[in-house]
Amino acid sequence: MTINCKGSLIDLSTPKVMGILNLTPDSFYDGGKYKNESQILAQTEKILNEGATFIDVGAYSSRPGAKHISEQEEQERILPIVELLIQTFPNILLSIDTFRSVIAKECIAAGASIINDISAGNMDQNMIQCVGKLKVPYIMMHMRGTPQTMKSEDQYNNMIHEINIYFAEKIAEARKYGINDIIIDPGFGFAKNISQNFELLKNLALLQVHDTPILSGVSRKSMIYKTLDVLPADALNGTTVLNTIALQNGSSILRVHDVKEAIECIKLTDSVK
């Protein structure tokens, strides 16, 4: 299983790591941590040196109840950083965490490689058609509502079945617009409570029916730190445990804050296989 990033085929038969670079001031774990260019470049270099294949850059906080920001503010946050990273690390594979087609188009034009959309086109009706024209890989996540409303959208009759229907419909739409490389993200924590997150992780292999790579993003999330009664800063060990389960259940990409530990997780899990 491969995806094409800027003309290079990335083989996902061995799972890969996507390192998180948040440009938001209010992300649940590392919001506001990287305030200037030197800090951003240092963190990016660290992520790359530790073995990340992709770096996911986001400027719109999607934590539950996060403040909504305008398209202009998101653009002003993210575009100069994308340009800086491409200039400094020409071979970097940047994933752009946005649900807005205008931001997607501008960042790809600046040299980014992947679009990572938390809404799978639901928050911008132009997004899927836009990505099809851009000819880049598309990560589509399962979510209901918006980051501002999703906590109240966690009622399901059969969650796994409903998620699979959602992806079947979204994948069909993406194919219609010529998107070849599709990655699905089940959306841990997005319109799902803690028990539903664990149910999803337990049944993650059932999402393989779509024959697309699966991205799992559980890094330091509340399903870990609330279950263990710790702070997000103390949730690395729990993250590694759940990343291991995600890999065993078919994940091809781990989206994480801690790249070194995720790489070790992949190596050890692969050795067991």
N, C-alpha and C positions, 0 to 999 in steps of 0.2 A: 504494500500500500504506500503510494507516494503522493506528494503534492508539489506543484511547480511554483517556486518562489523566484521571481526575476530571472527565469531561464534555468535555474538549478533545481534538479529533482531531489527532494528531501524524502529519504526512506524512513517511513514510520513503522516498519516491521520491528525495529527496536525503538521503544518509546523515547520521546524527546521531552526536554524541559523548556518551558516558556517562563522567563523571569519577569516579574512585575516591576514596572517603573511608574509609580503614581505621581502625577503632577498636581493632584488636588490637595487643598489645604485641610480637607475634612474626611479623608479616607479612614476606615475604622481602625487600621493598624499603623500605617506609616504616613498618614496625612500631614502635609506640611514639612516633611522631613528633608526634602530636597528642594531648597529655596533658591539656589543660584546655579550658574552654569558649571562651576567647578565641582559642586556636590553632585550634580546630575551626571557629569562625565565620569567622576570617580566611581559612582555607584554602577553606571553602565559598564565600565571597564571591569569592575568586580564580577558582575553578572556574567559577562562574556568569558572572563578568565576561569570562572568556576564551571563552565561547560554548557551554558544555555545555548540552545539552537536559535531561539526566538526571544525577543524582548517585547513585552506588551506595554504600550504607552497609553495612558489614559488621563484625560483632563476633566472628566465629568464623573463625580463621585456617584456610584450606584449602590452605596450602602442603604439599608432600609431607612426611609425618611430623610434622605439626603436633600439638601437644598437644590432646587432646579436653577440652572444657570442658562444664560442665553447662548445662542449659536456664536455670536461675536466673542463672548468671553471665553468659550471653549476654544475657538480658533486662536485667540490671542495667547492662550496658555500653551496650546500644543504645537502649532505650526513652527514657531521659532526653534523649539526643542527638536522636532523632527529634522529640520534643516541642519541644526548643530550636530546631531548624532550622525546623520548621513555624511556630513563633511568630515567629522572626526574618525568615524569608523565606516569606511566606504562599503565594506562587505556585510554590514549588519543587516539582519532580517527583522524589520520592525513590524509588529502587529499593532494596529490602531484600534483602541477600544473606544468606539463611538457608535451611536445609533443614527447619526446624521449624515446624509448622503453628501452634502456639501463638504463637510470635514473629511469624509472618506476620500473624495475626489482630490482635494487639495493635498492631503498627506501622501497619497499614492503618487501624485505628480511631483512631490518633493523627494520621493525615493523610498517610501515605505513599501511593504511587501504583502501584507495581509490585512483584512478588515475583520474585526471582532465585534459583533453586534449583539448586545444583550437582549435586544427585542426581536431579532430575526425579521426585521422589516416592519414590525407592527407600530413603531413609533415614528417612522418616516416611510411613507408609501413609495418613495422614489429609490429607497436604498437597494433593494434586490436588483432592480433594473440597472442601477448605477454600477453595482459591483460586476454585473454581467458585462457591461461595456468596458470596465477597467481590466477585466481578465486576470483577476487575482483570487487567491484562496479566500473563502468566506467562512468564518466561524459564526454559526447561528446558535443562539442560546434559547433554552426554554424559560419563559417567564410569563406571568400574567400581570396585567396592569402596568404600573410604572414603579420606579424606585420609591416614589412618594406614597403609593397605594398598595404595593404588593403584599404587605404583611396581612392585609385583610382578604387576600385572594387565594387562600390555601385550602379551599374546600374541593375535594375530589370524590368521585364515586369509585374510580379505579385509577389511581395516579399513574402507574406505569403505562397502562393502556392508553390513557389520555395523552401522556407525553409522546408515546409512539405515534399516535394519530397526528399530533401537532407536527412532529418532525416529518412524517410522510407527506403531509400537505406542503410544508415549507420547502422540503427538498424538491418536490415536483415543481413548485413555482420557480425555484432557483435554476433547475435544469431548463425550464422553459426560456429563461433569459440567458442561457449559455454559460452558467457557472459550472465549471468542471470539477473544481477542488472544493469540496464541502466538508467541514468539520462540525460535528454536533457537540454541544455543551449542555448537559442536563440541567444546569443552573442550580447548583446547591445553594440554598439560602434564599432563592428568589421565588417568592410565592410558595414557600414550603417551610413548615415548622421543623423543629429539631427531630422529632420522631420520623417525619416524612423524609428528611434528609438521610437518615440512616436506612430507611426502607429503600430509598433510591440507590444508595451505595450498595446495599445487599443485592439488589436486582439489576445492577448496572449492565451486566452481560446481556440482558434482554434488549438493550438498545442496539446491539450489534446486528439486528435484523436489517438495518438500513444500509449496511455495507459501506459505512463511512468511518473515518477516524473519530474517536471519542476524546474530547478534552475534559479533564476533571479539574475543578478549581475549589479545593477545600481548605487551602492554606490559611491557617490561623483563624478560621471562621467560628462563629458562635456555636455551631454544633459540636465543636471541640472544647472551646474554653468554658462554655456554660455547663457542659456535661462534666467536665473535670473541676469546675469551680475555681478557675484560674483566670488570669488576665490574658489578652491576646499575645502579649510579650512572652508569656510562659507556655505557649501552645505549640512549640516546635515539635516536641516529642509526639504529641497527639497527631499533629499534621503528618508526620512520617508514618505513623501507624495507618492512618486512613489512606494516604497515598499508596501504601503497599496493597491495601485491599482494592483500591481503584485499579492498580496495575493488574492484579490477579483477575479482575473482572472485565478486563479488556480495554482499559484506557491507553491511548497512544500518545497523549500529551498531558503533562502535569503543569498546571499554571501555578507558580509558587512565588513566595517572597524569599525563600531560602534555597538557592540553587544548588549549592554544594551537597546539602543533605538529600535533595531530591535525586541528584545524579547517583549518589551512593545507593539510594533506595532502588533505582532502576537497575544498577549493576548487580546488586544482591538478589533482587527478584528474578532477574534474567538468569543468574547462576543456578537458582533453584529449578527453573524451567529446563 
